[in-house]
Amino acid sequence: MEDSINFQTILQSHHILVVLDLPGLDLEHESDLVLDIFPKECTFTAAPYHARIPLLHHARPGKAYPDSIDYDKNTVTFRVPLDDETKTTDIDISSFPYGFSRLHNGPLSLETGQELKVLSDPCTYSFAQRWELKETAENNDFNGEHYGMDYIQFSIDKLGLKLDSVPLSYKLSEDQSHRVRVILDEKKRQREAYCSIEDHRPLLFGLIDILLSITYDQLTNSNELNEANSHINIHRISGTLAYFVEFECVEQMLRSFYRRSCTYPYYRNKEISLVCAQQLISRASSVDRRAWIQLQLMYAYESFKTTDCAVLNHLFVKDYVRYVELGLNEEIFMQLIDDMQKALPDIHLAALGFNEEKVLQKLLKDIITQDESDTTDSDDYETSEDESEDSNSDNESVTTHEEPNPNENVLEKLMNLKISG
């Protein structure tokens, strides 16, 4: 065997992350990945590899299993616990956890581009600070003109979207079922971690938030995965995925979804957000809710896996796949869905907080004024034409049918629009 593994060690407050580069292994089918831990080194053996990895801080002896696997880069990350004395005396790092169930800590090393817009270095921000940063970014990124024009166009023709299109089956494909099994096997020795979760509410708020963003993308892409924008929609609409926030109540989670769904995707309208929430409530209330949730998560997984957003699969999506299979508390989940149904009408009618009401009022006034001006000019022109006609036309017996004005229905709808914020 070869002692030629490229590796990286990252010191955290309670652990050392050991990242191994394993290009010669088929990680999707390799299930026996173990790191043997000794006080000052680790050893890894998996044909054709064998390596001894020195540690600069004392570790707690034992075995470690993969904490995460990046299939695209063929890397495996292990979490090596520091011994108790080292944790308390040798290291003084102020760091906040993030990711599914706060499993991750330390720097989030990403080469982010325009596609992936997540909070950089989340470990340096508390949950309250992340929330403040999220809302500030939404306030700065909200585009009043885009939102206003989508509001008007939706009122006329629903933006050309078919919002009543609902898939008839929630069944995973053969490839998706295989992927779920592989994801479960990655941490098969850690099943108890998903079965023994004490506080399910933060996890379930995050799950619902992610499901809402997936549903929004599906509705606006005709239930088809769009390689150009699905990954962008899902991670930007979800405050969980973009800012690693945690929600304290249904109202807070719904408000975040409404604000972000009217700020970041191509189609920005509260009525679409409402349909998303209603569809989620309906599907989550069905007897095959687990199958539907897994199908949605695999949709996100597939949209992320070949993009910069692939890191979100390792921080959230794959753990949620395991959680739904091994630890989902359906009683609490359904209670949150019931709370969501009760809160939805008020959240839908409430202002987004972007001063969007004034934006809409000004936009509608400008359009209606312009349409009325155009109509007046047209009437003046037609009157002058009529006056120049030969007087003999009065004796003609002609049956006339007025052509409908194509702008009349649009103007009528604009005049009758009710601004709800």
JOWO-V205206 format. One line per field, one symbol per residue. phi: phi as a letter, one per 40 degrees, with the letter a starting at -180 (. if undefined). burial: # if it has 9 or more other ideal C-beta (glycine too) atoms within 8 Angstrom, else .. Layout:
phi = ???
burial = ???
This chain:
phi = .bbbccaabbcbcbabcbbbcbccbcccbcbbbbbcbbdbabbbbadcbaabbcbcbcbcdibbbdcabbcccfbbbbbbcccdccccbcbbbcabcagdffcbagcbcbccbcccbbccfcccbcccccccccccccccccbcccccccccccccaffgcbcccbdcbbcccccccccccccccdbccbdccccbccbccdccccccdcccccccccccbfgbcbccbcccdcccccccccbfcbcbaccccccccccccbbbcccbacccdccdccccdccccccbccccccccccccdccccbbccdcccccbccccdccccbbdccccdccccccccccddcccccccgbgcccccccccccccccccccccccccccccccccccccccccbbcbbccccccccccccccccbcbg
burial = ....#.#.#####.########..#.#..#..#.####..######..#.#.#.#.####...####.##...##########..##...#...######...###.#.#....##.##..##.#.#..##.###.###..#.#..########....#.#..........#...##.##.###.##...#..#..#..#.####################.......#################.#..################.####.##########.##....#############.###.#######################..###.##.##..##..##...#.#.##.###.##..##..##.##...............................#..##.##..#....
